[in-house]
């Protein structure tokens, strides 16, 4: 059985188990029971090296290790069953991207942490603050303040990375500082059901619990990915977020702490071969518009149900997921052209890109429901495969609003909701019915699966989240 998981250790207050054995790399132990953005290669002195390619992997590691950090977190939370407070500790990795102390890591490493500590390769420790995070891509930017300039990593171009290319991973697996593993890029563009913008680099470089947020580097000493996920009960199957995805949102994380993404306001689906023949398309490229939301950007631009979107802003739309990624990168308020196929002809429509609000998705045929500051959708066959679940098991959380009720309760992306008030959830229909049952102010007891472990959380209907 194949299960994608966060790499990490987690021992629950009411029993020992891998709570963070879900999709992404993280580590945790409950107490009681257990000025430049990386334009140059990193050196211990923080100064640039003119060499492009290290002579060997040991040379590469010697140069990169000073930029890799260990991240430890602490959070005090309440056990929903006993009402007692307990301390949740976590471990992860990260890497310095500027001499003034900005660090990239995973969102799931630092989410809801009350305290974050960063330990450098030289053993010095600093308190860190979250400057910005994005649950949809599982990226976070944190910062430390050091008395001297820090060494920082060179950010490469993940689009130019090739399958078969050698890579090195450095991180903090199982608390073992600065562990180095090597392998190759096994595949690119992997979709593993992690979120709306999946585009993972697959690698066979060994990734283990605690590697979350650490760098995946090419043999030129450039960071090309951020280690994020593994497949449980498998060997040599790990996933990293392409560094270009992180670079695209870096300035937004630094300046505003959140990501502003584009929005069309349509539902769409991939084109089957039967649809291609019926629509008289030359191939299955593009995405078929199923609905247009009244008053949204697509509606104002004249896009209609039945249109096939072929290009957006000059970029080819291969499928529904590709469209979502393209739209997300467009600046809100920008005017671009969309090429659609309608009634046997290709036409160009100008559109002004709107802003994607929390909980909104360019929806596909699987359906989604937004409530309590989170969005849940059906468990598709692809998602079930990666989690090792029967296809009709619960609903999966695909979006979390920062500061919302779900966020405050400790829920994260890719959590599976199995039951609501002891009602078994097999899909969105049962989930929506369970949410509407009862009265305002009632507490909903939800059974959650994260990796291989089940646990409960409570959410109160009608309660307002903190602003």
Secondary structure by P-SEA (a helix, b strand, c coil): cbbbbcbbbbbccccccccccccccbbbbcccccccccccccccccccccccccccaaaaaaaccccbbbbbbbbbbbcccccbbbbbbbccbbbbccccbbbbbbccccccccbbbbbccccbbbbbbbccccccccbbbbbbbcccbbbbbbbccccccccccccccccccccccbbbbbbcccccccccccccccbbbbbcccccccccccccccccccccccccccccccccbbbbccaaaaaaaaaaaacccbbbbbbccbbbbbbcaaaaaaaccccccbbbbccccccccccccccccccccccccccccccaaaaaaaaaaccccbbbbbbbbcccbbbbbbbbbbbbcccccccccccccccccbbbbcccaaaaaaaccccccbbbbccccccccccccccccccccccccccccccaaaaaaaaacccccbbbbbbbbcccccbbbbbbccccccc
